[in-house]
Amino acid sequence: MKQFFIRFFPYIKEYKACFIYAIIGALLVALASAAAAYLVKPVLDDIFIKKDETMLKILPFLVVLAYFAKGLGTYIQTYYMSFVGNDIVRRLKDNLLSKILSFEIGFFNSNRNGEIISRVMNDINAIQGAVSNHFMESFRESATIVALICVVIYQSPELAFYGLVVMPLVLYPIIVIAKKMRKFSKKIQEKNADLSSKLVEIFNNVELVKISSSDKMEISQFASRNRELFNAIMKSVKLSELYSPIMETIGAIAVAVVIVVGGYKVIDGELSTGAFFSFVTALFMLYTPIKRVSGLYLKFQVAFVAGDRIYELLNRESGFKSGSEILEKVTSVEFSNVGLKYDDKEALRDINLKLNYGDTIALVGSSGGGKSSLVNLLLRLYEPTSGEVLINGKKIESYDYKSLTSKIGVVTQRIFIFNDSVANNIAYGDVVDENRVIESLKSAMIYDYIESLPNGIYTNLDEFGANLSGGQRQRIAIARALYKNPEILILDEATSALDNKTEEGFKESLRQIIKYKIVIIVAHRPSTLSLADTLYFLKDGKIIDSGNLDNLLKTCETFREYYKSV
């Protein structure tokens, strides 16, 4: 618990005023509860036994006042602690996402999307109760316990001994249950993340699920994981709810002893009826907050596990480091003796390649040859395991990452379309400039279609571009890259989804654009190779040969065989 509050104290300390108001509310509840228990004595002794009419006029108002104060205190405490809890959760989600997005791409490759989403959503929500409701409820109930104990002792110190001696007895089973609850809570969080991962996997591949008629298989796998989560939850419930019958039984024994001892005292005239019933009322009221505090202690275990999972990410060092130098203008890009390994698999080796301002090259070769890996190094999605990538003669890692990516426009085989307007999709990561958006759409040969939509460039696109054809999605991606007016343009199979007529039109438009850029074309289709001045033929992660298309066909037999096969 100490570690938990040390971690979250930097968030909690900013809400001093809210905590003060909440503490006032909690104290109001505690004092009102004690007052309500105490008022039982004068109600019975003064009204029902002594038949005092004056007290009959006063005491009902005091009872109403006590319960009004209790309700008001509960409202004040709940409101301010809800504000604290929800605002801390909001900030934690922002900070956690910011932290996660600073991680290297390898982190995302080795962790399922559903697991990451579960950390941001489920785990953070799990700690909300601890930093708001559980914490203040514990304070309120503890204050109520202290206030009621004062009433119990005041009415009869001797009976208080019999009624309160059981309190230490309930602590041991609660501590034992809490330790086991933490283990179950961790398992539930893991199963929950596993279930989220399966859902993300299904929805991301829903087209394949449908066309493969594999819905029954997916439902079966989901149901199996859902059952595992259910079983973990029920084991947790089975354990956590044990404290209730334990508390009830021990409490009942204490009350029974008090009734016997107190009954004799009332009969012998040592204690008034009102004092006895005030004592019993306070005792009965006392067991409710004790039970709640015990329950809250068990609920805290869930938050502690969630806190561990959250801080596992917040404390993780990113494998990616941005440089500090601002990249003003790109004049050259160079790969010097570059090698790259994915775990034990060698993706690139001995790559030596230099591009100057105005150069357009094409990387060609079969799948797995290393073309995309080479591009990924320039985008700093991966770091070379040997050699250096240089821009303007300086190591690429010395540049500020944002200034680097602002100079690079990319169209990949994977098209990313967001559930947002066309304009925001085109200007993604930048401010929308209508004229630039329109020019980019025209260059990508899709403006006529966008203009025909109900709201033009402000028409919303569906997630993944579901309301667009494959070719239209690809042209949106091309327009996005062109909108940046990049100095380095990477086209990774950028025209693969375009029909021949559109591709030819786009190529003509592209010829005018690439004169003033460094352009890297990753291509299989021979039709796109005509844009490049030089072709680099890669095989098994190594540059086999380079030159223009005619020369490669004449001099490189391996390239000739590859070219015939595409």
C-alpha positions in Angstrom: 0.0 0.0 0.0 2.9 2.3 0.9 4.5 1.8 -2.5 1.1 2.4 -4.2 0.6 5.8 -2.6 4.3 6.8 -3.1 3.8 6.2 -6.8 0.6 8.2 -7.2 1.4 10.9 -4.7 2.7 13.3 -7.4 -0.8 13.1 -8.9 -2.7 13.2 -5.6 -0.9 16.1 -4.0 -2.3 18.6 -6.6 -5.8 18.2 -5.2 -5.3 19.6 -1.7 -8.4 21.7 -1.7 -10.6 18.8 -2.9 -9.1 16.5 -0.2 -9.8 19.1 2.5 -13.5 19.4 1.4 -13.7 15.6 1.2 -12.2 15.2 4.7 -14.7 17.7 6.1 -17.5 15.7 4.5 -16.1 12.4 5.9 -15.8 13.9 9.4 -19.3 15.2 9.1 -20.5 11.7 8.3 -18.6 10.2 11.2 -19.8 12.7 13.8 -23.4 12.5 12.5 -23.3 8.7 12.7 -22.1 8.9 16.3 -24.7 11.6 17.2 -27.5 9.4 15.7 -26.3 6.5 17.9 -26.0 8.7 21.0 -29.5 10.2 20.5 -31.1 6.8 21.1 -30.4 7.2 24.9 -32.3 10.5 25.4 -35.1 9.4 23.0 -35.8 6.3 25.1 -35.0 7.7 28.6 -36.4 11.2 28.3 -39.4 10.6 26.0 -40.5 7.1 26.4 -39.6 6.5 30.1 -39.6 10.0 31.7 -42.3 11.3 29.2 -40.6 14.7 28.8 -42.7 16.7 26.3 -40.0 19.4 25.9 -37.5 16.7 24.7 -40.3 15.3 22.5 -40.3 18.7 20.6 -36.5 19.0 20.4 -35.1 15.4 19.8 -36.9 14.7 16.5 -35.3 17.8 15.0 -31.9 16.7 16.3 -32.4 13.3 14.7 -33.3 14.9 11.4 -30.3 17.2 11.7 -28.0 14.3 12.4 -29.1 12.4 9.3 -29.1 15.5 7.1 -25.5 16.2 8.2 -24.7 12.6 7.4 -26.2 12.8 3.9 -24.6 16.2 3.2 -21.2 14.9 4.3 -21.6 11.9 2.0 -22.5 14.1 -0.9 -19.5 16.5 -0.4 -17.1 13.6 0.0 -18.4 11.6 -3.0 -18.4 14.6 -5.3 -14.9 15.9 -4.6 -13.3 12.4 -4.5 -15.0 11.5 -7.8 -13.5 14.6 -9.3 -10.1 13.7 -8.0 -10.3 10.1 -9.1 -11.6 10.8 -12.6 -9.2 13.6 -13.2 -6.2 11.5 -12.1 -7.4 8.7 -14.4 -7.7 11.2 -17.3 -4.1 12.4 -16.7 -2.8 8.9 -16.2 -4.2 7.8 -19.6 -2.7 10.8 -21.3 0.7 10.2 -19.7 0.7 6.4 -20.3 -0.2 6.8 -24.0 2.5 9.4 -24.3 5.0 7.0 -22.7 3.9 4.1 -24.8 4.2 6.1 -28.1 7.8 6.9 -27.1 8.8 3.2 -27.2 10.6 1.6 -30.1 8.7 -0.3 -32.7 10.0 -3.6 -31.3 7.8 -3.1 -28.2 4.7 -3.0 -30.4 5.9 -6.1 -32.4 6.4 -8.1 -29.2 3.2 -7.0 -27.4 -0.4 -7.6 -28.5 -2.5 -4.5 -29.2 -5.2 -5.8 -26.9 -2.7 -6.2 -24.0 -1.5 -2.6 -24.5 -5.1 -1.3 -24.7 -6.0 -3.2 -21.5 -3.1 -1.4 -19.7 -4.3 2.0 -20.8 -8.0 1.4 -20.2 -8.8 -1.5 -17.7 -5.7 -1.2 -15.5 -6.0 2.6 -15.1 -9.8 2.3 -14.4 -9.0 -0.3 -11.7 -6.9 2.2 -9.7 -9.6 4.9 -10.0 -11.5 3.6 -7.0 -8.3 3.4 -4.9 -7.1 7.0 -5.6 -10.6 8.4 -5.0 -13.4 6.4 -3.5 -11.5 3.6 -1.6 -9.0 6.0 0.0 -11.6 8.5 1.2 -14.2 5.8 2.1 -11.5 4.2 4.3 -10.9 7.5 6.0 -14.6 8.1 6.5 -15.3 4.6 7.8 -12.3 4.7 10.1 -13.4 8.1 11.5 -16.9 6.7 11.9 -15.4 3.7 13.8 -13.5 6.0 16.1 -16.6 8.2 16.8 -18.8 5.2 17.5 -16.2 3.6 19.7 -16.2 6.9 21.7 -20.1 6.5 22.1 -19.8 2.9 23.1 -17.1 3.5 25.7 -19.0 6.6 27.0 -22.2 4.6 27.6 -20.5 1.6 29.3 -16.8 1.0 29.4 -17.4 -2.6 30.8 -19.7 -3.5 27.9 -17.4 -1.9 25.5 -14.7 -4.4 26.5 -17.0 -7.4 25.6 -18.2 -5.7 22.4 -14.8 -4.6 21.1 -12.6 -7.4 22.1 -13.5 -9.3 18.9 -12.1 -6.5 16.6 -8.5 -7.8 16.6 -9.9 -11.3 15.9 -11.2 -10.3 12.5 -7.9 -8.9 11.3 -6.0 -12.2 10.8 -8.4 -13.8 8.3 -8.7 -10.5 6.5 -4.9 -10.2 6.1 -4.7 -13.8 4.9 -7.5 -13.3 2.3 -6.0 -10.0 1.1 -2.7 -11.7 0.3 -4.4 -14.4 -1.8 -6.7 -11.8 -3.4 -3.6 -10.0 -4.9 -2.6 -13.1 -6.7 -6.1 -13.6 -8.1 -6.4 -10.0 -9.1 -3.2 -10.3 -11.1 -4.6 -13.3 -12.9 -7.9 -11.5 -13.6 -6.0 -8.5 -15.1 -4.0 -10.9 -17.3 -7.1 -12.8 -18.5 -8.9 -9.5 -19.2 -6.0 -8.4 -21.3 -5.9 -11.7 -23.1 -9.6 -11.3 -23.9 -9.2 -7.8 -25.2 -6.3 -9.0 -27.4 -8.6 -11.6 -29.0 -11.3 -9.1 -29.6 -8.9 -6.7 -31.3 -7.5 -9.5 -33.4 -11.0 -10.5 -34.5 -12.1 -7.0 -35.4 -8.9 -6.1 -37.2 -9.2 -9.3 -39.4 -13.0 -9.3 -39.7 -12.9 -9.5 -43.5 -10.8 -12.7 -43.3 -13.1 -14.1 -40.6 -16.2 -13.5 -42.9 -14.8 -14.8 -46.1 -13.2 -17.8 -44.4 -16.5 -18.6 -42.5 -14.3 -18.9 -39.4 -16.8 -17.1 -37.2 -17.6 -20.3 -35.3 -14.0 -21.0 -34.6 -13.3 -17.4 -33.4 -16.4 -17.5 -31.2 -15.2 -20.8 -29.7 -11.8 -19.4 -29.0 -13.2 -16.2 -27.5 -15.7 -18.2 -25.4 -12.8 -20.4 -24.1 -10.9 -17.3 -23.0 -14.0 -15.7 -21.7 -14.7 -18.8 -19.6 -11.1 -18.6 -18.2 -11.7 -15.0 -17.2 -15.1 -16.0 -15.6 -13.5 -18.8 -13.6 -10.7 -16.5 -12.3 -13.3 -13.9 -11.3 -15.4 -16.5 -9.5 -12.4 -17.8 -7.6 -11.7 -14.2 -6.5 -15.4 -13.7 -5.4 -15.4 -17.0 -3.6 -12.3 -15.9 -1.6 -13.1 -12.2 -1.1 -16.7 -12.9 0.1 -15.4 -15.2 2.9 -14.8 -12.1 5.1 -18.5 -11.3 5.3 -19.6 -14.5 7.0 -16.5 -14.4 9.2 -17.3 -10.8 10.3 -21.0 -11.6 10.8 -20.3 -14.6 12.9 -17.7 -13.0 15.2 -19.8 -9.9 15.4 -22.9 -11.9 16.4 -21.0 -13.6 19.2 -19.9 -10.2 20.5 -23.5 -8.8 20.4 -24.8 -11.9 22.1 -22.4 -11.5 24.9 -23.2 -7.8 25.2 -27.0 -8.6 25.3 -26.5 -11.1 28.2 -24.2 -8.9 30.2 -26.0 -5.7 29.5 -29.4 -7.3 30.1 -28.4 -8.2 33.7 -27.0 -4.7 34.2 -30.4 -3.2 33.1 -32.3 -5.6 35.3 -30.0 -4.8 38.3 -30.4 -1.0 37.7 -26.7 -0.5 36.9 -27.5 0.8 33.4 -30.5 2.7 32.1 -32.6 1.2 29.2 -31.8 4.2 27.0 -28.0 3.9 27.7 -28.1 0.2 26.9 -30.0 0.7 23.6 -27.7 3.6 22.7 -24.8 1.3 23.3 -26.3 -1.5 21.3 -27.2 0.9 18.4 -23.7 2.2 18.3 -22.3 -1.3 18.4 -24.5 -2.4 15.6 -23.6 0.7 13.6 -19.9 0.0 14.4 -19.8 -3.3 12.6 -20.9 -1.8 9.3 -17.9 0.5 8.9 -15.6 -2.2 10.2 -17.0 -4.5 7.5 -16.6 -1.9 4.9 -13.0 -1.1 5.8 -12.2 -4.8 5.6 -13.9 -5.0 2.2 -12.1 -1.9 1.0 -8.8 -3.4 2.0 -9.5 -6.4 -0.2 -10.5 -4.1 -3.1 -7.2 -2.2 -2.7 -5.5 -5.4 -3.8 -6.9 -5.1 -7.3 -5.7 -1.5 -7.5 -2.2 -2.5 -6.3 -1.9 -5.1 -9.0 -3.1 -2.6 -11.6 -0.7 0.0 -10.3 2.2 -2.5 -10.7 1.2 -3.2 -14.3 0.9 0.6 -15.1 4.2 1.5 -13.6 5.8 -1.4 -15.4 5.3 0.7 -18.5 5.8 4.1 -17.0 9.1 3.1 -15.6 10.2 1.3 -18.8 13.1 3.0 -20.6 12.4 3.5 -24.3 14.8 1.8 -26.7 14.4 4.8 -29.0 16.3 8.1 -28.5 15.6 11.2 -30.4 18.5 13.5 -31.2 18.6 17.3 -30.6 19.8 18.7 -33.9 17.1 20.2 -36.1 17.2 19.0 -39.7 16.8 22.1 -41.9 17.3 20.7 -45.5 18.2 17.3 -46.8 21.0 17.3 -49.3 22.1 13.6 -49.1 21.2 10.3 -47.6 23.8 7.6 -47.2 23.9 4.0 -45.9 27.4 3.1 -44.9 28.2 -0.7 -44.4 24.7 -1.1 -42.9 23.6 -4.4 -41.4 20.3 -5.2 -39.7 19.1 -8.2 -37.7 15.6 -9.0 -36.4 16.5 -11.2 -33.4 18.7 -13.8 -35.0 17.5 -13.3 -38.6 19.8 -11.2 -40.8 17.7 -8.8 -42.8 20.4 -6.5 -44.3 24.2 -6.8 -44.7 26.9 -4.7 -46.1 24.6 -2.1 -47.6 26.4 0.9 -49.1 24.3 3.4 -50.9 24.3 7.2 -51.3 21.6 9.5 -52.7 21.9 13.1 -53.4 19.3 15.9 -53.8 17.3 15.2 -56.9 18.1 11.5 -57.1 15.3 8.9 -57.7 16.1 5.3 -57.1 14.2 2.1 -57.1 14.7 -0.8 -54.7 13.8 -4.1 -56.5 13.8 -7.7 -55.5 11.7 -10.6 -54.3 9.8 -10.4 -51.0 12.2 -10.8 -48.1 15.0 -9.3 -50.0 15.4 -6.4 -47.6 13.8 -3.5 -49.4 11.3 -2.5 -46.7 14.0 -3.0 -44.0 16.2 -0.5 -45.7 13.3 2.0 -45.8 12.5 1.3 -42.1 16.1 2.3 -41.1 15.7 5.7 -42.8 12.4 6.1 -40.9 14.2 5.0 -37.7 11.6 2.4 -37.1 14.6 0.1 -36.4 18.2 0.9 -35.6 21.1 -0.7 -37.7 22.9 -3.4 -35.9 26.1 -2.4 -37.8 27.1 0.5 -39.9 25.6 3.9 -40.0 22.7 5.8 -41.7 23.8 9.3 -42.5 21.9 12.4 -43.6 23.9 15.3 -44.8 27.0 13.4 -43.6 25.8 13.2 -40.0 24.4 10.2 -38.1 20.6 10.0 -38.4 20.2 9.5 -34.7 21.7 13.0 -34.0 18.6 14.7 -35.5 15.5 15.5 -33.7 13.0 12.8 -34.7 10.1 15.2 -35.3 12.3 17.4 -37.6 13.5 14.2 -39.4 10.0 12.8 -40.1 8.8 16.2 -41.2 11.1 15.9 -44.1 10.0 12.4 -45.1 6.7 11.5 -46.9 5.8 7.8 -47.1 3.3 5.7 -49.0 3.4 2.1 -47.8 1.7 -1.0 -48.8 -0.3 -0.8 -45.6 -2.8 2.1 -46.0 -3.8 3.9 -42.8 -7.2 5.7 -42.9 -8.7 7.3 -39.8 -12.3 7.8 -38.9 -12.1 11.5 -39.6 -12.6 14.0 -42.5 -10.7 13.7 -45.7 -8.9 17.0 -44.9 -7.8 15.7 -41.5 -6.6 12.4 -43.1 -4.6 14.3 -45.7 -3.1 16.8 -43.3 -2.6 14.2 -40.6 -0.1 15.4 -38.0 -0.3 19.0 -39.4 -2.6 21.9 -39.6 -5.2 21.7 -42.4 -4.6 24.1 -45.3 -7.5 23.7 -47.7 -5.5 24.8 -50.8 -2.7 22.4 -50.0 -5.2 19.6 -49.4 -6.9 20.2 -52.7 -3.6 20.4 -54.6 -2.4 17.1 -53.0 -5.7 15.4 -53.9 -5.3 16.6 -57.5 -1.8 15.4 -57.7 -3.0 12.0 -56.4 -5.7 11.9 -59.1 -8.6 11.7 -56.6 -9.9 15.3 -56.2 -12.8 14.9 -58.6 -14.2 12.0 -56.6 -13.7 13.8 -53.2 -15.3 16.9 -54.6 -18.4 14.9 -55.5 -18.9 13.8 -51.9 -21.6 15.5 -49.8 -19.2 17.6 -47.8 -16.2 17.6 -50.1 -12.9 17.5 -48.3 -14.8 17.6 -45.0 -16.6 14.4 -45.6 -15.9 11.8 -42.9 -14.1 8.6 -43.9 -14.9 5.3 -42.2 -12.3 3.5 -40.0 -9.7 1.8 -42.3 -11.3 3.7 -45.2 -14.2 1.1 -45.4 -16.3 3.5 -47.6 -13.5 3.8 -50.2 -12.2 1.3 -52.8 -8.7 0.0 -52.6 -7.4 2.4 -55.2 -9.1 5.3 -53.6 -7.5 4.4 -50.2 -4.1 4.3 -51.9 -4.6 7.7 -53.5 -5.6 9.2 -50.2 -2.3 7.8 -48.8 -0.4 9.3 -51.7 -2.1 12.7 -51.2 -1.2 12.6 -47.5 2.5 12.0 -48.4 2.4 14.8 -51.0 0.7 17.2 -48.6 3.9 17.3 -46.4 5.9 18.5 -49.5 8.7 16.2 -48.2 12.3 16.4 -49.2 12.5 12.6 -49.1 9.7 10.7 -50.7 9.3 7.0 -50.1 6.9 5.1 -52.4 6.5 1.5 -51.2 4.4 -0.2 -53.8 2.5 3.1 -54.0 0.6 2.3 -57.2 -0.2 -1.4 -56.6 -3.9 -0.8 -56.2 -4.3 1.7 -59.1 -5.7 0.8 -62.5 -3.4 1.3 -65.5 -5.0 4.6 -66.6 -4.8 6.1 -63.1 -1.3 4.9 -62.6 -0.1 6.5 -65.9 -1.7 9.8 -64.9 -0.2 9.7 -61.5 3.2 8.9 -62.9 3.1 12.0 -65.1 2.1 14.1 -62.1 4.8 12.4 -60.0 7.5 13.2 -62.6 7.0 16.9 -62.0 7.2 16.5 -58.2 10.2 14.2 -57.9 12.6 16.6 -59.7 13.3 18.4 -56.4 13.3 15.6 -54.0 15.2 12.4 -53.0 12.9 9.6 -54.0 13.1 6.0 -53.0 10.7 3.7 -54.9 10.1 0.2 -53.6 8.6 -1.8 -56.4 7.8 -5.2 -57.9 5.8 -3.9 -60.9 8.0 -3.1 -63.9 5.7 -0.2 -64.8 6.9 1.9 -61.8 10.6 1.3 -62.4 10.6 3.8 -65.3 10.5 6.7 -62.8 13.8 5.8 -61.3 17.3 6.9 -62.5 19.0 3.9 -60.9 17.7 0.5 -59.8 19.2 -1.4 -56.8 18.6 -5.1 -56.9 18.5 -6.7 -53.5 18.5 -10.4 -52.6 18.8 -12.0 -49.2 19.5 -8.6 -47.6 22.4 -7.6 -49.9 22.7 -5.3 -53.0 23.5 -7.7 -55.8 23.8 -5.2 -58.6 22.7 -1.6 -59.6 22.2 0.4 -62.7 19.4 1.4 -65.1 16.8 -1.1 -66.2 18.4 -1.9 -69.6 21.9 -2.4 -68.1 20.7 -4.7 -65.4 18.8 -6.8 -67.9 22.0 -7.1 -70.0 24.5 -7.6 -67.3 22.8 -9.4 -64.3 21.4 -12.8 -65.0 19.8 -13.0 -61.5 17.9 -9.8 -62.2 16.8 -11.1 -65.6 15.3 -14.2 -63.9 13.6 -12.0 -61.3 12.3 -9.6 -63.9 10.8 -12.4 -66.0 9.0 -13.7 -62.9 7.2 -10.5 -62.0 
